[in-house]
Amino acid sequence: MEKSSAAALALGALGVVFGDIGTSPLYALKQTFTDTRGLTPDPTSVYGVLSLVFWTITIIVSIKYVSLVTRADNDGEGGTMALISLVERVKGLSARTKWFLIGLGVLGAALFFGDGMITPAISVLGAVEGLEVASPGLAEWVVPIAIVLLCGLFFFQRFGTGVVGKAFGPVMLLWFLVIGVLGLAHVIAQPGILRALSPSYAVEFAVNAPLTAFLSLGSVVLAITGSEALYADIGHFGRRPIRNAWFALVFPALTLNYFGQGAIVLADPGAADNPFFRLAPSWGQYPLLILATAAAVIASQSVVTGTFSMARQAVQLGYLPFLTIRHTSEKEAGQVYVPFVNWVLFVAVIGLVVGFGSSTALASAYGIAVTGTLTITTVLFFVIARHRWGTPMWLVVLGAGSLLLIELAFLSANMTKVLSGGWFPLVVGVAVAIVLMTWHRGRQIVTRKRTEQEGPLEDFVKALSTSDNPPIRVPGNAVFLNANAGTTPLALRHNVRYNHVLHEHVLVLNVQNLGIPHVPRSQRLEIDDACVPDDGIFHLTVRFGFQDKPYVPAALRLARQKGLDINMKDATYFLSRVTIVHTKEPGMATWRKKLFCLISRNAVSPAAYFGLPTHQVVSLGSAIDI
């Protein structure tokens, strides 16, 4: 696969990966000083908050994510679903422990979907609210302008991550340079503000005002929004370009900007209501507003693309049904567009903008989604570090304990905001987690029932070869897709039983989705003669990784290279269409069975998902009770 240059990938990463965390200066300090009860912008508080912000970014983003967690990639792919896949393959854990960890990971993935709804709303609102500083009379236009911008963002998604990254990368490069320079100007004017680089000021703040410092964590965490999207997006650009862009530009620019905001609040405590936009001189307010709005739209991109990656992995790992997934790059396999997810996010984001109306109101909802995902990622990462990498237990306990102590403090501080908006990500997270776990469990039940109905393929083929009344063989090639390996497709059984015919060449095709992102071309297809030689019936296994495009016709074209001399252009594809009927059988609650049936009826057809030519597809039905 051809790779883009490192510089181009780093520039693209600026436009896709760092948009969210890059625009956190728009609202993080503002929210901390306006939303924390008992916090006044006096020197002790300003130095304490700045020290908390700097060390939070350093520990959580620079150390945890960029230096550590991104190493826990699944063959180049990241995100919570990739961690789940790695945990599933861990040896030495009890079934109950593994079930708990997987369930925790599913909840983390579900919270990330909630994050994908809140990020675009709060980022764009936070930028457009600069109108309230530049022209207070235009404040009533904030929500309408935000809605128009978000409409453009979600309609633009269909053009793909690569196009988006190339278009947005230069803008974000300018953004980081500008916010860094603006912050630097005020740091130079008040160089004493750099004392806040010392963690002693955060400690002093916590000792002198423990309750206020604790409550401030609920807003300080907004400085690291987008860190999980950073991890989820490594499949789009790779770990090295992301790491280089972070340390060379993003981290220094963010640090300078936050300290510049702190300097301006020290000089004028009244500036705490919106310190970011007060960094610019009066003549620069509107240019900064325009640039900030563009950057905020781009900020939404990082979490949207991360959500696409997460949804695609969930489908491949069996936690979601088939969804339409479009590959938007011929060079980078990880760049995808998922229409269903895009439009669900769009509707939710517009609802949040209209319902909450301001970034301040949304901030309460934002923190819980961020901190919940952070904590879950830490737990899964250190399980993998211990059981897959063999990291010494003392180091795992030290690392996990230190990070969890910090992240649980952030999570606890945000739990105080449940009634004021924090309920939203919790509701979304629980709802999405229920869908993911219900589909996964229902799929297991259906697979077991289906296996019982299908029976062994070997017995079926032997019975055909010894039958006194064998089916009529007709010219052509028939491909029977089969969900289970080693069983007889229901469509094949029905075709023989009711139509009494069998094609000259019969390919029983089992598609396997492996828990790795990509399967090498040499290992894509495997062929055997299905027990009886020279009878024209073959068993084929096609393997896809969760980041591979599951295009069956292309995989079948490899058959000639494997010695199967048939022409697949005129093949007929037979699908076993299964109707799920919920009953009172044990195994899953009735309401979950009904939910599973509803999802099943609305899932994308396997023909579309596997790229089968629609005019060559035949479906034969059957029913399964659950």
C-alpha positions in Angstrom: 0.0 0.0 0.0 1.4 3.3 -1.0 2.0 5.6 2.0 1.7 9.4 2.0 4.8 11.3 3.0 5.4 11.9 6.7 5.1 15.6 6.3 1.8 15.3 4.4 0.5 12.9 7.1 1.5 15.3 9.9 -0.2 18.2 8.1 -3.3 16.0 7.6 -3.2 15.0 11.3 -3.3 18.7 12.2 -6.6 19.0 10.3 -8.2 15.8 11.6 -6.6 14.6 14.8 -5.8 17.8 16.8 -8.8 19.9 15.9 -10.7 19.0 19.1 -7.9 19.5 21.7 -6.5 22.4 19.6 -9.6 24.4 20.2 -10.0 23.7 23.9 -8.4 27.1 24.7 -11.7 28.6 23.4 -13.6 27.5 26.5 -11.4 25.6 29.0 -10.1 28.5 31.2 -13.3 30.5 30.6 -15.4 27.6 31.9 -13.1 27.0 34.8 -13.3 30.6 36.2 -17.0 31.1 35.4 -18.4 27.7 36.4 -16.4 26.7 39.5 -18.1 27.7 42.7 -15.9 29.8 45.0 -13.2 30.3 42.4 -12.0 34.0 42.0 -9.4 35.1 39.5 -6.8 36.0 42.2 -3.1 35.2 41.7 -3.2 32.0 43.8 -6.1 30.6 41.9 -4.8 31.7 38.5 -1.4 30.1 39.1 -3.0 27.0 40.6 -5.4 26.5 37.7 -2.7 27.1 35.1 -0.5 24.6 36.8 -3.4 22.1 36.8 -4.0 22.6 33.1 -0.4 22.3 32.1 0.2 19.1 34.1 -3.1 17.6 33.1 -2.1 18.0 29.4 1.4 16.7 30.1 0.4 13.6 32.0 -2.8 12.6 30.2 -2.0 13.6 26.6 1.8 13.7 26.3 2.7 10.8 28.6 -0.4 8.6 28.6 -1.8 8.9 25.1 1.0 10.0 22.8 3.8 8.1 24.5 2.1 5.1 25.9 -1.5 4.2 24.8 -0.8 4.7 21.1 1.7 1.9 21.4 -1.2 -0.4 22.2 -2.3 -0.4 18.5 -3.9 -3.4 16.9 -1.7 -3.7 13.8 -1.8 0.1 13.4 -5.3 0.8 14.5 -6.4 2.4 17.7 -9.5 3.3 19.7 -11.5 1.5 22.4 -12.7 -1.2 20.0 -9.2 -2.0 19.1 -8.4 -2.4 22.9 -11.5 -4.7 23.2 -10.1 -6.9 20.4 -6.7 -7.1 22.1 -8.3 -7.9 25.5 -10.4 -10.7 23.8 -7.1 -12.4 22.8 -5.5 -12.0 26.2 -4.6 -15.4 27.8 -4.6 -16.2 31.5 -7.8 -14.2 32.5 -10.9 -15.9 33.8 -14.0 -15.8 31.7 -15.7 -13.6 34.2 -12.8 -11.1 34.3 -12.6 -11.0 30.5 -16.4 -10.5 30.3 -16.1 -7.6 32.7 -13.3 -5.9 30.9 -15.0 -6.3 27.5 -18.2 -4.8 29.0 -16.1 -1.9 30.3 -14.6 -1.4 26.9 -18.0 -1.4 25.3 -19.1 1.3 27.7 -16.0 3.3 26.8 -16.8 3.0 23.1 -20.4 4.1 23.9 -19.2 7.1 25.8 -17.0 8.0 22.9 -20.1 8.1 20.6 -21.6 10.6 23.1 -18.4 12.6 22.9 -18.9 12.6 19.1 -22.2 14.3 19.6 -21.1 16.9 22.1 -17.7 18.0 20.6 -19.0 19.6 17.4 -21.7 21.5 19.4 -19.4 22.9 22.1 -16.5 23.6 19.8 -18.5 25.6 17.2 -20.6 27.4 19.9 -17.4 28.3 21.8 -15.9 29.9 18.7 -19.0 31.7 17.5 -19.5 33.1 21.0 -16.6 35.4 20.2 -19.2 37.6 18.7 -20.3 38.4 22.2 -16.9 40.0 22.8 -16.3 41.6 19.4 -20.0 42.8 18.9 -22.3 42.2 21.8 -25.3 43.3 19.8 -24.9 40.2 17.6 -25.1 37.7 20.4 -28.6 36.5 19.3 -27.0 35.2 16.0 -24.6 32.8 17.8 -26.9 29.7 17.6 -28.1 30.2 14.0 -24.6 30.7 12.7 -23.4 27.6 14.6 -26.2 25.5 13.0 -25.2 26.7 9.5 -21.6 25.8 10.1 -22.4 22.4 11.5 -24.6 21.6 8.5 -21.7 22.3 6.2 -19.3 20.1 8.3 -21.5 17.0 8.2 -22.4 17.4 4.5 -18.7 17.6 3.8 -17.9 14.3 5.4 -18.8 12.3 2.3 -15.7 13.6 0.5 -13.5 11.6 2.9 -10.9 12.0 5.6 -8.0 12.6 3.2 -9.8 15.4 1.4 -10.9 16.9 4.8 -7.4 16.6 6.2 -5.7 18.3 3.2 -8.3 21.1 3.3 -8.2 21.6 7.0 -4.5 20.9 7.7 -3.2 24.3 6.5 -5.9 26.1 8.5 -5.0 24.3 11.7 -1.3 25.0 11.0 -2.2 28.7 10.9 -4.4 28.3 14.0 -1.7 26.8 16.2 0.8 29.4 15.0 -1.6 32.3 15.8 -2.7 31.1 19.2 0.9 30.4 20.1 2.0 33.9 19.1 -0.9 35.5 20.9 -0.1 33.7 24.1 3.6 34.4 23.8 3.0 38.1 23.5 1.3 38.2 26.9 3.8 35.8 28.5 6.6 38.1 27.4 4.7 41.0 29.0 4.3 39.1 32.2 7.1 36.4 32.3 6.3 35.7 35.9 3.3 33.6 34.8 5.8 30.9 33.8 6.2 30.0 37.4 2.9 28.1 37.0 4.9 25.5 35.1 5.9 24.2 38.5 3.5 21.5 40.0 4.0 23.1 43.4 1.4 25.8 42.5 -1.3 23.1 41.8 -0.4 21.4 45.1 -0.6 24.8 46.9 -4.0 25.5 45.3 -5.3 22.1 46.4 -4.0 22.5 50.0 -5.3 26.0 50.5 -8.7 25.6 48.8 -9.3 21.8 48.5 -13.1 22.0 47.7 -12.6 24.7 45.1 -9.6 23.0 43.5 -11.6 19.7 43.4 -14.6 21.4 41.7 -12.3 23.2 39.3 -11.2 19.8 37.9 -14.6 19.4 36.3 -13.7 22.2 33.9 -9.9 21.8 33.8 -10.5 18.5 32.1 -11.9 20.4 29.1 -8.2 21.2 28.2 -7.7 17.5 27.2 -10.9 17.0 25.1 -10.0 15.1 22.0 -7.3 12.9 23.5 -9.4 9.8 22.9 -10.0 10.9 19.3 -6.3 11.2 18.9 -5.9 7.6 19.8 -8.8 6.4 17.6 -7.4 8.3 14.6 -4.0 6.7 14.5 -5.3 4.3 11.8 -5.9 7.3 9.6 -2.4 8.8 9.8 -0.1 6.6 11.9 1.5 7.0 15.3 4.7 8.8 14.2 3.1 11.7 12.3 0.7 12.3 15.2 3.5 12.2 17.8 5.7 14.6 15.7 2.9 17.1 15.2 2.0 17.0 18.9 5.5 17.7 20.3 6.7 20.0 17.6 3.7 22.3 17.3 0.5 21.5 19.1 1.7 21.1 22.7 3.9 24.2 22.7 1.2 26.3 21.1 -1.4 25.2 23.6 0.9 25.8 26.5 1.8 29.3 25.4 -1.9 30.2 24.8 -3.1 29.0 28.2 -0.3 30.9 29.9 -1.1 33.9 27.9 -4.7 33.7 29.0 -3.5 33.4 32.6 -1.4 36.5 32.2 -4.3 38.5 30.9 -6.6 37.4 33.7 -3.9 38.4 36.3 -3.7 41.8 34.7 -7.5 42.2 34.4 -9.6 39.8 36.5 -12.7 40.9 34.5 -11.2 39.2 31.4 -11.9 35.8 33.0 -15.4 35.8 31.3 -13.7 35.1 27.9 -9.9 35.3 28.2 -9.2 33.7 24.8 -10.7 36.4 22.6 -9.2 39.2 24.9 -5.7 38.0 23.9 -6.1 39.8 20.6 -6.0 43.5 20.2 -9.3 45.2 19.2 -8.3 45.3 15.5 -7.6 41.6 15.6 -10.9 40.5 17.2 -12.8 39.8 14.0 -9.9 38.0 12.2 -9.4 35.9 15.3 -13.1 35.2 15.4 -13.1 34.0 11.8 -10.1 31.8 12.3 -11.5 30.4 15.6 -14.7 29.5 13.9 -12.9 27.7 11.1 -10.8 25.9 13.7 -13.8 24.9 15.7 -15.5 23.4 12.7 -12.3 21.5 12.1 -12.3 20.5 15.8 -15.4 18.6 15.2 -13.7 16.6 12.5 -11.3 14.7 14.8 -14.1 13.1 16.8 -16.3 12.5 13.8 -13.6 10.6 12.0 -12.8 8.8 15.2 -16.4 7.8 15.5 -16.4 6.5 11.9 -13.4 4.3 12.8 -15.0 3.1 16.0 -18.3 2.2 14.2 -16.5 0.3 11.5 -14.5 -1.7 14.0 -17.7 -2.5 16.0 -19.2 -4.0 12.8 -16.2 -6.1 12.1 -16.0 -7.3 15.6 -19.7 -8.3 15.8 -21.0 -5.5 18.1 -23.0 -3.8 15.4 -24.9 -5.1 12.4 -23.8 -4.5 8.8 -23.6 -0.7 8.0 -22.9 1.0 4.7 -19.2 1.9 4.9 -17.5 3.8 2.1 -13.8 3.8 1.6 -12.8 7.4 0.7 -9.1 6.8 -0.2 -7.3 4.5 -2.5 -4.1 4.9 -0.6 -5.0 4.9 3.1 -7.2 1.9 4.1 -8.3 3.5 7.4 -10.1 6.4 5.7 -13.8 5.6 5.7 -17.2 7.3 5.7 -20.2 5.8 7.5 -23.4 7.6 6.3 -25.7 6.2 9.1 -23.3 7.3 11.9 -22.7 10.7 10.2 -26.4 11.6 10.0 -27.2 10.3 13.5 -24.4 12.5 14.8 -25.8 15.4 12.8 -29.3 15.2 14.2 -27.9 14.9 17.8 -25.5 17.8 17.4 -28.1 20.2 16.0 -30.4 19.1 18.9 -27.7 19.9 21.4 -27.0 23.3 20.0 -30.7 24.2 20.0 -31.4 22.6 23.4 -28.4 23.9 25.4 -27.8 27.1 23.4 -24.2 27.9 24.8 -20.8 26.3 25.3 -21.1 27.0 29.0 -24.3 25.0 29.3 -22.8 22.2 27.3 -19.6 22.0 29.3 -21.3 20.2 32.1 -22.3 17.4 29.7 -18.9 17.3 28.1 -16.7 16.4 31.1 -18.4 13.2 32.0 -18.0 11.7 28.5 -14.3 12.7 28.4 -13.4 11.5 31.9 -15.4 8.2 31.7 -13.6 7.2 28.4 -10.2 8.3 29.9 -10.6 6.0 32.9 -11.8 3.0 30.9 -8.9 3.3 28.4 -6.4 3.3 31.3 -7.8 0.1 32.8 -7.8 -1.7 29.4 -4.4 -0.4 28.4 -2.7 -1.7 31.6 -4.4 -5.1 31.3 -2.8 -5.4 27.9 0.5 -4.1 29.1 0.6 -6.7 31.8 -0.8 -9.8 30.0 0.3 -9.2 26.4 3.6 -7.3 26.8 4.7 -8.9 30.1 5.2 -5.6 31.8 6.3 -6.1 35.5 3.4 -6.0 37.9 5.0 -3.3 40.1 5.3 -1.0 37.1 1.7 -1.7 36.0 0.4 -1.0 39.5 2.5 2.2 39.7 1.4 3.5 36.3 -2.2 2.4 36.4 -2.6 3.5 40.1 -1.1 7.0 39.4 -3.2 7.6 36.3 -6.4 6.2 37.8 -6.0 8.4 40.9 -5.9 11.5 38.6 -8.6 10.4 36.3 -11.0 9.3 39.0 -10.6 12.7 40.6 -11.6 14.3 37.3 -14.5 11.9 37.0 -15.7 12.5 40.5 -15.6 16.3 40.0 -17.7 15.9 36.9 -20.3 13.7 38.6 -21.4 16.8 40.5 -22.7 18.1 37.2 -25.0 15.2 36.3 -28.2 17.2 36.9 -27.0 20.3 35.0 -26.3 18.4 31.8 -24.0 15.5 32.6 -27.0 13.2 32.3 -26.8 13.5 28.5 -23.6 11.5 27.8 -24.6 9.0 30.5 -27.9 8.4 28.8 -26.3 8.1 25.4 -23.5 5.9 26.7 -25.9 3.5 28.4 -28.2 3.4 25.3 -25.3 2.7 22.9 -23.7 0.2 25.2 -27.1 -1.7 25.4 -27.3 -1.8 21.6 -23.7 -3.0 21.3 -24.0 -5.7 23.9 -27.5 -6.8 22.8 -26.4 -7.2 19.2 -23.3 -9.1 20.3 -25.3 -11.4 22.6 -28.2 -11.9 20.1 -25.7 -12.7 17.4 -24.2 -15.4 19.5 -27.6 -17.0 20.1 -28.6 -16.9 16.4 -25.2 -18.3 15.4 -25.8 -21.3 17.8 -29.3 -21.9 16.5 -28.3 -21.5 12.9 -25.5 -24.0 13.4 -28.0 -26.5 14.7 -30.3 -26.0 11.6 -27.5 -26.1 9.1 -25.7 -29.3 10.1 -22.2 -30.3 9.1 -21.2 -29.5 5.5 -19.2 -32.7 5.3 -22.2 -34.9 6.0 -24.3 -33.0 3.5 -21.8 -33.4 0.7 -21.3 -37.1 1.4 -25.0 -37.6 1.4 -25.3 -36.0 -2.1 -22.5 -38.2 -3.5 -24.3 -41.4 -2.3 -27.9 -40.3 -2.9 -30.1 -42.6 -5.1 -31.9 -39.5 -6.4 -29.2 -36.8 -6.7 -30.1 -33.3 -7.8 -29.8 -32.2 -11.4 -26.5 -30.5 -12.1 -27.0 -27.3 -14.2 -24.3 -25.1 -15.9 -22.8 -22.2 -14.0 -21.2 -21.2 -10.8 -23.1 -20.8 -7.5 -21.6 -19.0 -4.4 -23.4 -19.8 -1.2 -22.4 -17.3 1.6 -22.3 -19.0 4.9 -22.0 -17.3 8.3 -20.6 -20.4 10.0 -17.5 -22.3 9.1 -18.0 -26.1 8.4 -21.8 -26.0 8.2 -24.2 -26.2 5.3 -25.7 -22.9 4.2 -29.5 -23.0 4.6 -29.9 -21.6 1.1 -28.0 -24.6 -0.3 -30.1 -27.1 1.7 -33.3 -25.4 0.4 -32.1 -25.2 -3.2 -31.4 -29.0 -3.2 -34.5 -29.9 -1.2 -37.1 -27.8 -3.0 -35.6 -27.0 -6.5 -33.7 -30.4 -6.8 -30.8 -28.7 -8.7 -27.1 -28.1 -8.1 -24.8 -25.9 -10.1 -21.8 -27.3 -11.9 -19.5 -25.5 -9.5 -20.7 -24.8 -6.0 -18.6 -22.6 -3.7 -19.5 -22.6 -0.1 -18.0 -19.3 1.2 -17.4 -18.5 4.8 -16.3 -14.9 5.6 -14.2 -14.6 8.7 -13.7 -11.2 10.4 -10.4 -11.5 12.3 -9.5 -9.4 15.3 -6.7 -7.7 13.4 -7.0 -4.6 11.2 -5.6 -6.1 8.0 -5.2 -9.6 6.5 -2.3 -10.0 4.0 -3.4 -10.8 0.4 -1.5 -14.1 0.5 -3.7 -15.2 3.5 -7.0 -13.7 2.2 -8.4 -16.9 0.6 -8.2 -20.6 1.4 -9.8 -23.4 -0.6 -10.5 -27.1 0.1 -12.6 -29.7 -1.8 -15.3 -30.1 0.9 -14.5 -33.8 1.5 -15.4 -35.4 -1.8 -12.9 -34.8 -4.6 -14.0 -33.9 -8.2 -17.7 -33.3 -7.3 -17.5 -29.6 -8.1 -18.3 -28.5 -4.5 -15.6 -26.5 -2.8 -15.4 -24.8 0.6 -13.8 -21.4 0.6 -12.7 -19.3 3.5 -12.2 -15.5 3.0 -10.6 -13.5 5.8 -10.9 -9.8 6.4 -9.4 -7.6 9.1 -11.6 -5.1 10.8 -10.0 -2.3 8.7 -10.2 -4.2 5.4 -12.9 -3.5 2.9 -15.0 -6.8 2.9 -15.4 -7.0 -0.9 -16.2 -10.6 -1.6 -16.0 -10.5 -5.5 -12.4 -9.2 -5.3 -11.4 -11.9 -2.9 -13.0 -14.6 -5.1 -10.8 -13.4 -8.0 -7.9 -14.8 -6.1 -9.3 -18.3 -6.6 -7.5 -18.7 -9.9 -4.2 -18.0 -8.2 -5.1 -20.8 -5.8 -5.7 -23.3 -8.6 -9.5 -23.1 -8.9 -10.0 -22.6 -12.7 -13.5 -21.0 -12.8 -14.9 -17.7 -14.1 -16.7 -15.7 -11.4 -18.1 -13.0 -13.7 -21.3 -14.8 -14.2 -21.6 -16.4 -10.7 -24.9 -16.5 -8.9 -24.7 -15.5 -5.2 -27.1 -17.3 -2.8 -27.9 -15.7 0.5 -29.7 -17.4 3.4 -32.1 -14.8 4.5 -32.9 -15.5 8.2 -36.0 -14.0 9.9 -35.5 -13.7 13.7 -38.6 -14.5 15.8 -38.5 -13.7 19.5 -40.0 -16.3 21.9 -40.0 -17.0 25.6 -36.9 -19.1 25.4 -34.2 -18.3 28.0 -30.9 -16.6 27.1 -31.8 -12.9 26.9 -34.5 -10.7 28.3 -37.6 -10.3 26.2 -37.1 -6.5 25.7 -33.6 -7.2 24.5 -34.8 -9.8 22.1 -37.3 -7.3 20.6 -34.5 -4.8 20.3 -32.3 -7.4 18.6 -35.1 -8.2 16.1 -35.7 -4.5 15.4 -32.0 -3.9 14.7 -31.8 -7.0 12.6 -34.7 -5.9 10.4 -33.1 -2.6 9.7 -29.5 -3.8 9.1 -27.9 -3.3 5.7 -28.3 -6.3 3.4 -25.2 -8.6 3.4 -25.2 -8.2 -0.4 -24.5 -4.5 -0.1 -22.0 -5.0 2.7 -20.0 -7.6 0.9 -20.2 -5.7 -2.4 -22.1 -8.4 -4.3 -23.6 -7.5 -7.7 -27.3 -7.0 -7.0 -28.5 -8.6 -10.3 -26.6 -11.8 -9.4 -28.0 -12.3 -5.9 -30.7 -14.8 -4.9 -32.1 -15.0 -1.4 -33.8 -18.0 0.2 -35.5 -17.5 3.5 -35.7 -19.3 6.8 -36.7 -18.5 10.4 -34.9 -18.8 13.7 -36.5 -18.5 17.1 -34.6 -16.8 20.0 
